[in-house]
Amino acid sequence: MTEPAENVESTAPEHGSITLSEDGSLIVVTGEIDKDVVRHFRVTVRPSQWPARVDARGVTFMSSAGLELMVHLARKQKRAGGELELIDPPTSLRLLLNQTGLNRVFRSVPAPAAPA
């Protein structure tokens, strides 16, 4: 079985993407996150590369597959003694997390201030 390349961008279908930052410190999630986008991320980025921070500002939709990935990310951090930070999730995603009880699994943090 071939190992995925290190620090590879995952840009699955055009409707959504999950991208690992170049330095590997952040996952950027944008658009519609469905099973195809999640599958592409899982085959291109090893779990050992998953960081503790997810920039969720660009999410427009998240399916159960996307939620499952977020839970896996959070569990990985918990096993390491940390916590998954979800950066500035949009209102629609916050409502979904509240409805499913997953708001207790992630720590939502505000987006960093833009440089002046």
One Martini backbone bead per residue (centre of mass of N, CA, C, O) as a GRO file, in nm:
protein
  116
    1MET     BB    1   0.096   0.036   0.023
    2THR     BB    2   0.062   0.366  -0.027
    3GLU     BB    3   0.185   0.649   0.091
    4PRO     BB    4   0.121   0.949   0.169
    5ALA     BB    5   0.204   1.250   0.126
    6GLU     BB    6   0.344   1.513   0.255
    7ASN     BB    7   0.174   1.794   0.274
    8VAL     BB    8  -0.105   1.756   0.130
    9GLU     BB    9  -0.342   1.856  -0.067
   10SER     BB   10  -0.704   1.861  -0.036
   11THR     BB   11  -0.901   1.875  -0.353
   12ALA     BB   12  -1.151   1.765  -0.425
   13PRO     BB   13  -1.420   1.850  -0.501
   14GLU     BB   14  -1.539   2.163  -0.599
   15HIS     BB   15  -1.746   2.205  -0.340
   16GLY     BB   16  -1.484   2.114  -0.164
   17SER     BB   17  -1.237   2.143   0.116
   18ILE     BB   18  -0.930   1.993   0.252
   19THR     BB   19  -0.655   2.168   0.402
   20LEU     BB   20  -0.319   2.153   0.449
   21SER     BB   21  -0.095   2.325   0.565
   22GLU     BB   22   0.228   2.370   0.492
   23ASP     BB   23   0.314   2.342   0.813
   24GLY     BB   24   0.074   2.156   0.954
   25SER     BB   25  -0.111   2.347   1.174
   26LEU     BB   26  -0.364   2.338   0.961
   27ILE     BB   27  -0.707   2.313   0.886
   28VAL     BB   28  -0.888   2.382   0.585
   29VAL     BB   29  -1.241   2.448   0.557
   30THR     BB   30  -1.445   2.433   0.253
   31GLY     BB   31  -1.760   2.434   0.188
   32GLU     BB   32  -1.871   2.121   0.094
   33ILE     BB   33  -1.888   1.855   0.332
   34ASP     BB   34  -1.837   1.534   0.221
   35LYS     BB   35  -1.753   1.213   0.150
   36ASP     BB   36  -1.556   1.289  -0.082
   37VAL     BB   37  -1.381   1.492   0.070
   38VAL     BB   38  -1.304   1.308   0.305
   39ARG     BB   39  -1.177   1.079   0.147
   40HIS     BB   40  -0.950   1.245   0.021
   41PHE     BB   41  -0.817   1.328   0.285
   42ARG     BB   42  -0.762   1.039   0.404
   43VAL     BB   43  -0.568   0.953   0.149
   44THR     BB   44  -0.359   1.220   0.176
   45VAL     BB   45  -0.376   1.228   0.506
   46ARG     BB   46  -0.232   1.145   0.778
   47PRO     BB   47  -0.307   1.119   1.108
   48SER     BB   48  -0.017   1.216   1.203
   49GLN     BB   49  -0.085   1.514   1.058
   50TRP     BB   50  -0.301   1.601   1.244
   51PRO     BB   51  -0.409   1.878   1.373
   52ALA     BB   52  -0.553   2.101   1.638
   53ARG     BB   53  -0.654   2.283   1.387
   54VAL     BB   54  -0.966   2.438   1.257
   55ASP     BB   55  -1.071   2.610   0.974
   56ALA     BB   56  -1.435   2.693   0.946
   57ARG     BB   57  -1.528   2.960   0.794
   58GLY     BB   58  -1.594   2.813   0.489
   59VAL     BB   59  -1.843   2.664   0.573
   60THR     BB   60  -2.165   2.552   0.415
   61PHE     BB   61  -2.138   2.231   0.462
   62MET     BB   62  -2.216   1.929   0.673
   63SER     BB   63  -2.187   1.612   0.694
   64SER     BB   64  -2.156   1.321   0.859
   65ALA     BB   65  -1.867   1.279   0.752
   66GLY     BB   66  -1.756   1.545   0.862
   67LEU     BB   67  -1.824   1.496   1.158
   68GLU     BB   68  -1.659   1.239   1.187
   69LEU     BB   69  -1.387   1.369   1.133
   70MET     BB   70  -1.397   1.566   1.372
   71VAL     BB   71  -1.403   1.345   1.586
   72HIS     BB   72  -1.131   1.217   1.512
   73LEU     BB   73  -0.964   1.468   1.564
   74ALA     BB   74  -1.046   1.495   1.866
   75ARG     BB   75  -0.948   1.216   1.964
   76LYS     BB   76  -0.654   1.253   1.898
   77GLN     BB   77  -0.610   1.492   2.092
   78LYS     BB   78  -0.703   1.355   2.353
   79ARG     BB   79  -0.486   1.128   2.354
   80ALA     BB   80  -0.259   1.374   2.368
   81GLY     BB   81  -0.395   1.595   2.577
   82GLY     BB   82  -0.591   1.758   2.403
   83GLU     BB   83  -0.756   1.998   2.176
   84LEU     BB   84  -0.991   2.089   1.954
   85GLU     BB   85  -0.982   2.360   1.728
   86LEU     BB   86  -1.247   2.576   1.623
   87ILE     BB   87  -1.244   2.817   1.380
   88ASP     BB   88  -1.499   3.011   1.328
   89PRO     BB   89  -1.778   2.893   1.304
   90PRO     BB   90  -2.051   2.897   1.152
   91THR     BB   91  -2.371   2.909   1.237
   92SER     BB   92  -2.459   2.643   1.100
   93LEU     BB   93  -2.243   2.470   1.247
   94ARG     BB   94  -2.310   2.540   1.539
   95LEU     BB   95  -2.598   2.428   1.530
   96LEU     BB   96  -2.519   2.138   1.461
   97LEU     BB   97  -2.343   2.091   1.712
   98ASN     BB   98  -2.569   2.144   1.916
   99GLN     BB   99  -2.778   1.927   1.813
  100THR     BB  100  -2.549   1.682   1.851
  101GLY     BB  101  -2.339   1.762   2.099
  102LEU     BB  102  -2.048   1.854   1.971
  103ASN     BB  103  -1.983   2.118   2.134
  104ARG     BB  104  -1.826   1.937   2.362
  105VAL     BB  105  -1.574   1.842   2.174
  106PHE     BB  106  -1.522   2.135   2.094
  107ARG     BB  107  -1.322   2.431   2.055
  108SER     BB  108  -1.423   2.746   2.014
  109VAL     BB  109  -1.260   3.000   1.819
  110PRO     BB  110  -1.147   3.279   1.724
  111ALA     BB  111  -1.029   3.462   1.495
  112PRO     BB  112  -0.771   3.606   1.402
  113ALA     BB  113  -0.643   3.898   1.380
  114ALA     BB  114  -0.592   4.126   1.159
  115PRO     BB  115  -0.367   4.295   1.020
  116ALA     BB  116  -0.302   4.650   1.013
   0.00000   0.00000   0.00000
